[in-house]
Amino acid sequence: NPILCDECISKIKKKLEIRECFGIKVLFLSDYDDYFKSMLMNYKEFGDVELAPCFLSCFLPILKVLFWNSIFLPLPSSKARVQKRGFSHLEEMLKASKFDFLEVFEQSEELEQKNLSASSRLEKKKIHLIEEKLPLIQKKNLVLFDDVMTSGSTFHQSLSCLKDIPLNAIRGVILMDNYNHGKIGK
């Protein structure tokens, strides 16, 4: 059974564009538009965890083909944000879509991205790898996964954490593209 009705699916501005960001290929699934943005707000800010399966549902066929032998790595949110929300929003999306994933990043910064200026978003966050999970990702195909890319700072810093680890391949998937192309990532 479809998770979203045809009318809802038609409101999502599908993008399916692959671009190079920070030296790796990243698949952007959709534009950062009013409909999808409001769904994400209800999901993240109002705790409507029942929306988790809706975000990736119309992209599943292509994601399953492109990343069939990969482990998704959800990008980190601050511990306080996850605790306040009551769930890890990216983890719930991946779980609902039945993707293999590991939470290997931690972020100690407490400020929310949406409350930061563009220049503040580019400042270094306190993102690091959870050491005991390193053996689980070595020599694997990995996919960095995030809901929205705006400045790319979380993506870039998470990717930097993996630079010295032997991997088969690393790519990215971003649900909504709000990326400021001119500033960073080239």
C-alpha positions in Angstrom: 0.0 0.0 0.0 1.3 3.5 -0.8 2.3 5.6 2.2 1.4 8.9 0.6 -1.6 9.5 -1.7 -1.1 10.5 -5.3 -2.0 14.1 -4.5 0.6 14.4 -1.7 3.3 12.7 -3.9 2.5 15.2 -6.7 3.2 18.1 -4.2 6.8 17.0 -3.6 9.2 18.8 -5.9 11.4 15.8 -6.8 14.9 16.7 -7.9 17.0 13.5 -8.1 20.1 15.4 -8.9 23.6 14.1 -8.3 26.3 16.8 -7.5 29.8 16.7 -6.2 30.0 18.2 -2.7 33.2 18.2 -0.7 34.8 15.7 -3.1 32.0 13.0 -3.1 28.9 12.5 -5.1 25.7 13.5 -3.3 22.1 12.7 -4.4 19.6 15.5 -3.7 16.1 14.0 -3.7 13.9 17.1 -3.6 13.8 20.8 -3.4 13.3 22.6 -0.1 9.8 23.6 -0.8 6.8 24.6 1.3 5.0 21.3 1.3 8.0 19.0 2.2 9.3 21.7 4.5 6.0 21.8 6.5 5.9 18.0 6.7 9.5 18.1 8.1 8.4 20.8 10.6 5.5 18.7 11.8 7.8 15.7 12.1 10.8 17.3 13.9 9.3 20.2 15.8 5.9 18.8 16.8 7.1 15.2 17.3 4.8 13.6 14.7 6.9 10.5 14.4 4.2 8.8 12.4 5.4 10.8 9.4 8.8 9.0 9.4 7.9 6.6 6.5 6.6 9.4 4.3 9.9 11.2 3.6 11.7 8.5 1.6 8.7 6.5 0.4 8.5 7.9 -3.1 12.3 7.6 -3.6 12.7 4.0 -2.3 13.0 2.3 -5.7 15.9 4.4 -6.8 17.5 4.5 -3.4 17.3 0.7 -3.1 19.0 0.3 -6.5 21.7 2.9 -6.0 22.6 2.0 -2.4 21.7 -1.7 -2.2 25.0 -2.7 -0.6 25.5 0.3 1.6 25.3 1.4 5.2 23.6 4.8 5.8 25.1 7.1 8.4 22.6 9.6 9.6 24.3 12.9 10.3 24.3 14.0 13.9 21.9 16.2 15.8 22.8 17.5 19.3 22.0 15.1 22.1 19.7 17.8 23.7 17.7 18.1 20.5 17.2 14.4 20.2 16.2 14.2 23.8 13.8 17.0 23.6 12.2 15.6 20.4 12.1 12.1 21.9 13.5 10.4 18.7 16.3 10.7 16.2 14.5 12.0 13.1 17.0 10.6 10.6 17.2 7.3 12.2 13.4 6.9 12.2 13.3 7.7 8.5 15.9 5.1 7.7 14.3 2.5 10.0 10.9 3.1 8.4 12.4 2.6 4.9 14.3 -0.6 6.1 17.8 0.7 5.3 20.8 -0.6 7.1 22.2 2.2 9.1 24.6 3.0 12.0 24.7 6.0 14.2 28.4 6.7 14.3 28.6 10.4 14.8 28.0 12.5 17.9 27.5 16.2 18.1 28.0 18.0 21.3 27.0 21.5 20.1 23.7 22.5 21.6 22.7 25.3 19.2 20.1 24.4 16.6 21.1 25.0 12.9 17.9 26.9 12.2 18.7 29.4 14.8 22.2 30.2 13.5 23.2 32.8 10.9 24.8 31.5 7.6 28.3 32.5 8.8 27.8 30.8 12.2 26.7 27.6 10.5 30.1 27.4 8.8 32.0 27.5 12.2 33.4 24.2 13.4 30.9 22.0 15.3 32.0 19.4 17.8 31.3 16.4 15.7 33.2 13.2 16.2 33.1 9.5 15.5 32.0 7.0 18.2 35.2 5.0 18.4 33.7 1.6 19.2 31.7 1.7 16.0 34.7 2.2 13.7 35.2 -1.6 13.0 31.6 -1.7 11.7 32.2 0.8 8.9 35.7 0.0 7.8 36.0 -1.2 4.2 32.2 -0.7 3.7 30.1 1.3 1.2 28.8 4.3 3.2 26.1 6.9 2.6 26.0 10.1 4.6 22.3 11.0 5.1 20.7 14.2 6.1 17.3 15.9 5.8 18.3 19.3 4.6 21.6 20.8 3.3 21.9 24.5 3.7 25.5 25.5 4.4 26.9 22.0 4.2 28.8 22.4 7.4 27.4 19.3 9.2 27.9 17.2 6.1 31.5 18.5 5.6 32.5 18.0 9.2 31.0 14.5 9.4 32.7 13.6 6.1 36.0 14.9 7.5 35.7 12.5 10.5 35.9 9.6 8.0 39.0 10.8 6.0 41.5 8.4 7.7 39.3 5.3 7.7 39.7 2.7 5.0 36.3 2.6 3.1 35.1 0.9 -0.1 33.1 4.0 -1.1 31.3 7.0 0.4 28.4 9.0 -1.1 25.7 11.2 0.2 21.9 11.5 0.2 20.1 14.7 1.1 16.4 14.7 1.4 15.9 18.4 0.6 18.2 20.8 -1.2 18.5 24.2 0.3 22.3 24.4 -0.4 24.1 27.7 -0.8 26.2 26.6 -3.8 28.5 29.7 -3.9 29.9 29.6 -0.4 31.5 26.2 0.2 31.6 22.6 -1.0 33.5 23.0 -4.3 
